Amino acid sequence: MLIIHECMGRDCGYLTAATAKAYMDALAGLPMLPGLNLSKANKAVHAVYVPEIRMDIDAEAARLRKVMDTHDCVNIFLSEGAGVKDIVAQLEAKGEEVPRDAFGHVKLDKVNPGAYFAKQFAEKLGAEKVLVQKSGYMARASAANVADRALIQACATLAVECGLKGQSGCIGQDEERGDVLRAIEFPRIKGGKAFDVSQPWFQQLLKTCASF
């Protein structure tokens, strides 16, 4: 069984990486039943792919084939923007037109990275069953949890305080100021910021995924 969990993130892999880490942290506290194929190795994330790291499909397929042969399943967390440049290059090399929006961005729902990599890996891993899940739907529709509600309350409270002071900005945790919650200056806010893949927690996540 090949499962690809496609997360939001056209140009930044943070959401995919953080989601994978949250899943692995939650998995660590769950009881397992290896006799029923419910082991940590079966349920773990075996690969995380983000736009900031170039993917070698053949090398990864060779590694994941061993996982498939051993555990009869492979679980991949994929950022929707991972490998898009390679997909576009292949489509254009075939003379196919790549759909883009008014800003020139590739329409990810048309290119469909999840389906593309599902096909690529399924063939190389010999997967008899394939499932592609898109967490964007669940993220938008699911109820806020305790951590979400705490963050929402903190942001809303600070926004009111800043408003009363006449202070403008976008309320959020400022990564460049020690993650303190503050009104971030508008000129500093823009899209396209890459995820720092050198962070220790992400490197440890990759090592853990590769250990199965």
Number of C-alpha atoms within 10 A of each C-alpha: 17 21 19 24 22 24 26 19 18 18 19 22 27 22 15 23 24 14 14 26 19 11 14 18 11 10 15 11 8 9 10 16 9 11 7 7 13 12 15 17 20 20 17 20 26 25 21 24 21 26 22 18 13 12 14 9 14 12 10 14 18 13 16 23 21 14 21 20 13 13 16 15 23 28 23 21 22 29 29 28 24 26 22 20 13 12 17 17 13 12 14 12 10 9 9 11 10 15 14 13 9 7 6 8 11 18 14 16 10 10 18 15 20 25 15 14 18 18 13 14 22 20 12 15 22 13 20 11 10 16 13 16 16 16 15 15 11 10 12 9 9 9 10 12 8 9 8 11 12 12 14 13 11 14 19 13 13 17 20 12 12 16 13 9 9 8 12 13 16 15 18 17 16 15 9 7 10 8 10 11 16 17 19 16 13 10 7 8 10 7 7 8 11 12 17 12 15 9 9 10 13 18 12 13 20 19 13 15 19 15 10 17
